[in-house]
Amino acid sequence: MWPFKVRPQVRLRLYPEVYPGQTFDVAVLLDSSREVSVERVDVTFRGLETSWGNPYTARQDNLIELAARVSGPCRLAPGRTELACRIPLPADLPPTYDGRAARTRYELWVHVAMRAWLDRRERFPVKVALPRGRGESGAAIIPTRFTSSRTGPRDTEPYLEGSLASKILEPGGVLSGAVALSNTAHNRYRSLFVSLIAQERDPRPASASGAGTEVKRFELELSLSGLREGQPLPFHMEVPSWLFPSYRSRVWELCWFVEVRAEVSWRGSLRFLVPVKVLSRPRVGLGPQIRVPPSIGSPRIQEIWRQVAESSGLGFSDDGLRGMVAGVQVEVRRERRGRRGNYLLGELRYPTLGIDLRVHPLTGLERYLGERRLSLGDAAWDRRSRIEGRDPVQVRAFGERVVETLFAFTAVHMEDELTRVERRGSGHDRRVLEQFTSNVLELAEAIERGRQSIPPPPEMEQAVPSWEQLARRVHGTLNRANMSVEGTIQAMRVAVATVWSERGEVRHTRLEVFPTLPIAGRFAASLGAATGGEPLTIPPLPDYPAESRELVAIIVDGAEAFSMTADRAVLLLPAPLLEPAPLVATRLEWMVQLCLSLGKGGGPYR
């Protein structure tokens, strides 16, 4: 028999909940039937916040990534080997959250590097809970009153007023209050409800979903039997002990309200929302450590997906396979589409290609019109897809590297930073799942090869050496496809990008500096674009220190526009820039000095 090597089974022992600002212990348990050699064992704690604008647009923010090597080269004895590490959590870390349009998740990744054999990789979920903060006392009472009209009852109009014993609610406590209805002689009040509801919102200023989405409701109907004018109707509602507290992160916010709603015949309804704050549960200690096994569904399906994860080198969790291949973030999951059946989906995320690429299956109308201007280098694929991009040469150079891997899928949607592929399947057949996952990984490698093959824009081909020099000067990297650079100066993130129009024409060069400290609102400024070659007109800027105003004058010399906000400074220069290294690097350094100056509230940094 062929002497197959064995890999240890990986388990974890950790606390059921951990808290921000705390250091918690983790034990990695390695079980092996016989002695095995390993190169190293690494443990990585990762946190990711994801929000969805719609099913095809998502924003992801990396919250934290802490890595530790718990073992170097060694031989594991038969049986169980236990390796320990300690993980400190920042005090401002948001809690684990799984909402409708956003989620915050934390995972521990364990990588066992085997000697001359396939590595073992496992991922385990970690629940970060929100501890009771300072000043949050269960005895805090903030009573409040509310009315449907500030001026009181008007004529024969329905009128409602009420009160809450406190706007601060504690899980496991009681929501108490009273409601009174007026103008009962002129209105038939059919029903009266008191509800505790949760709304999920996007706190970012640019969000269009400021009204929020209801995600939880607890409702109590009050009896209106023998209702009299202005009669107080008391209510008491138990607050569930497991409620998620009020909280705001960078990409999601959970808000709680008490809703009072009176249904009135022929008049519709009166509805009033009272914002309340739900406290976090009292911290009761860490409790005993428990084992956290990976999970993906029923035991049979879990075993299939686990085996495919092992053979492909990916990790698996309750909703799919995930990993990183050739710098591409890969996810494989299942999706049920009602009568259309079940589908296997692959999602690949990567740094921007910089060619404004858009590829999607042709619709019936598009086939009829027959307008296909760009090519991925394969006539058969071009006939079934609509292909768009800024420059045909760049698109074809990229496409020739990836097009052969696309035929494995029934539908492909490809953009500059995201590719989604699919094939019909339920994920219950190991061979089908293994083949689909293999096709997705091949596509990930092809995307990276395609990126390396994209030439610079023809009009800026001669400028590549100077742009590479600029990238080195700011300790960054150059994206040759769209001629952009990202790097750092004095620990501040800086970016230089050539901005293109939809028709592929060069518009201007954008310089951005992202200060490490927010800039005060009084320093906000916006200098409009100059026309006819005239220099920018600099406003008085009375709040700026004198030396900062001098810096602004130097920075905007020859520029098209300039703006300063709380989180960035932006400068627009003419384009194309064929010799950017000395000019742009110097401007960036001046902009960094200006941000340091305004961030400190004084003169320029010395």
HELIX and SHEET records of a PDB file:
HELIX    1   1 PRO A  299  SER A  312  1                                  14    
HELIX    2   2 GLY A  338  ARG A  340  5                                   3    
HELIX    3   3 GLY A  364  LEU A  369  1                                   6    
HELIX    4   4 ALA A  379  ARG A  384  1                                   6    
HELIX    5   5 PRO A  392  LEU A  406  1                                  15    
HELIX    6   6 ARG A  430  SER A  453  1                                  24    
HELIX    7   7 PRO A  458  ALA A  463  5                                   6    
HELIX    8   8 VAL A  464  ARG A  473  1                                  10    
HELIX    9   9 GLY A  521  PHE A  523  5                                   3    
HELIX   10  10 ALA A  546  ILE A  555  1                                  10    
HELIX   11  11 PRO A  580  LYS A  600  1                                  21    
SHEET    1   A 4 GLY A  79  PRO A  88  0                                        
SHEET    2   A 4 THR A  23  SER A  32 -1                                        
SHEET    3   A 4 GLN A   9  LEU A  14 -1                                        
SHEET    4   A 4 ILE A 290  ARG A 291 -1                                        
SHEET    1   B 3 THR A  57  SER A  71  0                                        
SHEET    2   B 3 VAL A  36  ASN A  54 -1                                        
SHEET    3   B 3 CYS A  74  LEU A  76 -1                                        
SHEET    1   C 4 THR A  57  SER A  71  0                                        
SHEET    2   C 4 VAL A  36  ASN A  54 -1                                        
SHEET    3   C 4 ALA A 102  MET A 114 -1                                        
SHEET    4   C 4 TYR A  97  ASP A  98 -1                                        
SHEET    1   D 4 THR A  57  SER A  71  0                                        
SHEET    2   D 4 VAL A  36  ASN A  54 -1                                        
SHEET    3   D 4 ALA A 102  MET A 114 -1                                        
SHEET    4   D 4 ARG A 120  VAL A 126 -1                                        
SHEET    1   E 4 THR A 144  THR A 147  0                                        
SHEET    2   E 4 TYR A 159  LEU A 164 -1                                        
SHEET    3   E 4 VAL A 174  SER A 182 -1                                        
SHEET    4   E 4 LEU A 233  GLU A 238 -1                                        
SHEET    1   F 5 ILE A 168  LEU A 169  0                                        
SHEET    2   F 5 GLY A 268  VAL A 278  1                                        
SHEET    3   F 5 GLU A 253  VAL A 264 -1                                        
SHEET    4   F 5 TYR A 189  ARG A 201 -1                                        
SHEET    5   F 5 THR A 213  LEU A 222 -1                                        
SHEET    1   G 4 ILE A 168  LEU A 169  0                                        
SHEET    2   G 4 GLY A 268  VAL A 278  1                                        
SHEET    3   G 4 GLU A 253  VAL A 264 -1                                        
SHEET    4   G 4 TYR A 247  ARG A 248 -1                                        
SHEET    1   H 8 GLY A 315  SER A 317  0                                        
SHEET    2   H 8 GLY A 320  VAL A 325 -1                                        
SHEET    3   H 8 VAL A 328  ARG A 336 -1                                        
SHEET    4   H 8 ASN A 342  ARG A 349 -1                                        
SHEET    5   H 8 LEU A 418  ARG A 424 -1                                        
SHEET    6   H 8 ALA A 411  GLU A 415 -1                                        
SHEET    7   H 8 ARG A 358  PRO A 361 -1                                        
SHEET    8   H 8 SER A 385  GLU A 388 -1                                        
SHEET    1   I 7 THR A 477  ASN A 479  0                                        
SHEET    2   I 7 SER A 484  ILE A 489 -1                                        
SHEET    3   I 7 MET A 492  TRP A 500 -1                                        
SHEET    4   I 7 VAL A 506  PHE A 514 -1                                        
SHEET    5   I 7 ALA A 569  LEU A 573 -1                                        
SHEET    6   I 7 ALA A 561  MET A 564 -1                                        
SHEET    7   I 7 ALA A 525  LEU A 527 -1                                        
END                                                                             
